[in-house]
């Protein structure tokens, strides 16, 4: 299975000036563990649950602190044509839990380690060897 099958074409995004409070609320509302950080249409970072937790542990004020100061800038990205198993290996090697899927400079979605596990554990017809 390719990653393309796992992205719905709409990623949760915010701007770099979004507060940690606002992005936390957006993650909860959307039931996601990460949000792409964009300037215009360009992906400049990703903010994850871990980043929000780190901000809280370091005493950041979520009302005044902004995403730019806590995000992972210029994250590694994957093509939608990459295979799920390739993505799983990369996640294991890097310790990341989220991977932005990009095509022609556009963020198609963010795949989580949970998404990858579901795809591997529940292969569709003909996907057993992919």
C-alpha positions as CSV (number, residue, x, y, z in Angstrom):
1,X,0.0,0.0,0.0
2,X,1.2,3.5,-0.8
3,X,0.9,6.4,1.6
4,X,-1.4,8.2,-0.9
5,X,-4.2,5.8,0.2
6,X,-3.8,7.1,3.7
7,X,-4.2,10.8,3.2
8,X,-7.5,12.4,2.8
9,X,-6.2,15.5,0.9
10,X,-6.9,17.8,3.8
11,X,-4.3,18.3,6.5
12,X,-4.8,20.2,9.8
13,X,-2.6,23.3,9.6
14,X,-1.9,26.5,11.5
15,X,0.3,29.5,11.1
16,X,3.6,30.0,13.0
17,X,2.1,32.8,15.1
18,X,-0.7,30.5,16.4
19,X,-0.6,30.2,20.2
20,X,0.2,26.9,21.8
21,X,-3.2,27.1,23.5
22,X,-5.0,27.5,20.2
23,X,-3.1,24.7,18.4
24,X,-3.7,22.4,21.4
25,X,-7.5,23.1,21.2
26,X,-7.4,22.5,17.4
27,X,-5.6,19.1,17.9
28,X,-8.2,18.0,20.4
29,X,-11.1,19.2,18.3
30,X,-9.7,17.4,15.2
31,X,-8.6,14.4,17.2
32,X,-5.1,14.5,15.7
33,X,-1.6,14.4,17.3
34,X,0.1,16.9,15.0
35,X,-0.6,20.0,12.9
36,X,1.3,21.2,9.9
37,X,2.7,24.7,10.3
38,X,2.4,26.7,7.1
39,X,3.3,30.1,5.8
40,X,1.3,30.8,2.7
41,X,1.1,27.4,1.2
42,X,4.7,26.4,2.2
43,X,5.2,23.8,5.0
44,X,7.6,25.4,7.5
45,X,7.2,23.0,10.4
46,X,5.1,20.5,12.3
47,X,3.9,20.8,15.9
48,X,3.0,17.6,17.7
49,X,1.7,16.5,21.0
50,X,5.3,16.0,22.2
51,X,6.1,19.6,21.4
52,X,3.1,20.8,23.4
53,X,4.1,18.6,26.3
54,X,7.6,19.9,26.1
55,X,6.3,23.5,26.2
56,X,4.2,22.7,29.3
57,X,7.1,20.9,31.0
58,X,9.4,23.9,30.4
59,X,6.8,26.3,31.9
60,X,5.7,28.0,28.7
61,X,2.5,30.1,29.0
62,X,0.3,28.5,26.3
63,X,-1.7,31.7,25.9
64,X,1.3,33.8,24.9
65,X,3.8,31.3,23.5
66,X,3.6,30.7,19.8
67,X,3.9,27.6,17.7
68,X,7.1,28.9,15.9
69,X,9.0,28.6,19.1
70,X,8.0,25.0,19.8
71,X,7.6,23.3,16.4
72,X,10.0,21.1,14.5
73,X,11.1,23.4,11.7
74,X,11.6,22.0,8.1
75,X,10.4,18.5,8.9
76,X,11.3,15.5,6.8
77,X,8.5,14.7,4.4
78,X,7.4,11.7,2.4
79,X,6.0,11.3,-1.1
80,X,2.5,9.9,-1.4
81,X,4.1,7.2,-3.7
82,X,6.2,5.8,-0.8
83,X,5.2,2.4,0.5
84,X,3.8,1.9,4.0
85,X,6.5,-0.5,5.0
86,X,9.2,2.1,3.9
87,X,7.5,4.7,6.1
88,X,7.3,2.3,9.0
89,X,11.0,1.6,8.8
90,X,11.7,5.3,8.7
91,X,9.5,6.0,11.8
92,X,11.4,3.3,13.7
93,X,14.8,4.6,12.7
94,X,14.0,8.2,13.5
95,X,11.7,7.9,16.5
96,X,9.2,10.3,15.0
97,X,5.5,9.6,15.3
98,X,4.2,11.8,12.5
99,X,5.2,12.2,8.8
100,X,4.0,15.0,6.5
101,X,3.0,13.7,3.0
102,X,3.9,16.2,0.3
103,X,3.4,16.3,-3.4
104,X,4.6,19.2,-5.6
105,X,5.0,21.5,-2.7
106,X,1.6,20.8,-1.3
107,X,0.8,19.2,2.1
108,X,-1.6,16.3,1.4
109,X,-1.8,15.1,5.0
110,X,0.1,13.9,8.0
111,X,0.3,10.2,8.6
112,X,0.8,9.0,12.2
113,X,2.5,5.9,13.5
114,X,-1.0,4.7,14.5
115,X,-2.1,5.1,10.8
116,X,0.9,3.0,9.7
117,X,0.2,0.3,12.3
118,X,-3.4,0.1,11.1
119,X,-2.3,-0.2,7.5
120,X,0.2,-3.0,8.3
121,X,-2.1,-4.9,10.7
122,X,-5.2,-4.7,8.4
123,X,-3.9,-5.0,4.8
124,X,-6.5,-4.9,2.1
125,X,-6.8,-7.4,-0.8
126,X,-3.4,-7.7,-2.6
127,X,-1.6,-5.6,0.0
128,X,-0.1,-8.5,2.0
129,X,3.3,-8.1,0.3
130,X,3.4,-4.3,-0.1
